[in-house]
């Protein structure tokens, strides 16, 4: 059974519809960034506005990543402190804005199993909720 037929780890709880993946740079090239994964299960103006809001403060999220990421002995990133810091310092501010559109975001880390073993991953996963009224 291939990996495509399994539910992604970040999506195993109800209501999560999309994830912005933290992309780590190649050694000596590029920079960290969040990219929206394929297969978001929603569309429309409210969704587009929520995406824009999240991406408009991406630099703040990346600064939190930079200040909190640790490296293990094998060179892999460790996101324990990053997840906590993003949820405490960044997600609340973003959620104040996107909850008006019917969404919330949270940082979530997990281990993705590959043929080489477990690889730490970090996503900003988006949940669809009822719209919060002004």
N, C-alpha and C positions, 0 to 999 in steps of 0.2 A: 504494500500500500504506500503510495507516494505522499509527499508532504502537502501537495495541493488539495488533497481530499480531507485534510484535517483542519479543524478550527484553529486559527492563529491564537497563540497564548494570550495576547493582549485582549482578545475578544471573548474570552470564555465566560464572562459575566454578562448578564442581560443589559441591553441598552447601548452598548458601545458600537458605534457605527463607522468610525474612521480612526486612523492614527497617523500622526506626524512622526516619522522615524528620525532619530538622531543619526546622521551620517558622519562617521569619523573620517578624517582625511587620510590619504595614503601617507606613509612616512615621507617626509620631505616635500610634500606637495598638497595644495588645497587647504581647505579650512572646514571646520565643523559647520553643519547646517541641519535644519529640520526640513524634511520633505514629506509631503502628503503621500501616503501609500495609495496604491490602486484599490479600487473596489469599494469606495465610500457608498453607503447605502442610502444616500439622501441627496437631494438637489434642490434648487430654487434660490430665490434672492436671500432669504434668511441664512441659508447655508453659505452662500458666497460671501455675505457680509461677515459671518463668523470666521471663515477662513481668512479674510482680509484682516480682521481684528487680531487674530492669533499671529499672523505673519508680520503685522505692523510692530509687534513687540518681541519679535524673535531675537533681536540683538540682546535684549535684557535676559532672556532665557539662556542664550548661549554664554553670556557673562557668568551666570550662575553655574552653568555646567563647568566652565573653565576654572572657576574658583573652588569647585567642590569635587571634581573628578579625581580619582586616585588610580594608580596603576599597580597591578599585581606583579609578582615576580616574573610571570611569563610574558609580561608586556600588555596583557588585556586590561581594558578599562574596567573600573569598579564603580558602579553607579549608586551605591547605597546612600551616600550623603547627598548626591545630586538629586535623587528622587525626593528625599525629605525637603531639601532646600527649595526645589521648584514648587512643590506642593504648598509649602509654608509662605514663600516670598513672592511667587509669580502667579500661580494658578488662580488664587483668590481675586487678584486684580483683574485678570482676564475674564473670569467668570462673572464678575459684576457687570461686564459689558455684554458678553455673549449669552448670558442667561435670558436677556431680553429677547433674544432671537430663538430661544428654546434649546440651548446647548450648554454643556459644561465641559471643561477639560481638566485632566489630571495627569501628572507624570506617573509612569509605571515602568518598572524594570523587571526583566525576566531573563532566563537563560534559554537561548535557542539551541537546540541540539542539531549538530551537523555531523558529517562523517569524520570531522576532526575533534569532536567532543563538544562541550558546552561553550557557547559564546555569549557573553553578557550583552544585552540589548536594552535600550531606553527609548520609550515612545511617549508622546503626548497624546493620550487617547481621548477621543471626543465621545460624549454621551448625549443622546437626544432626550430632552426632557420637555415638560410642558413649559410654554413661554411664561416668563415672569412678567407680570404687568408693572408698568412704570408707577 
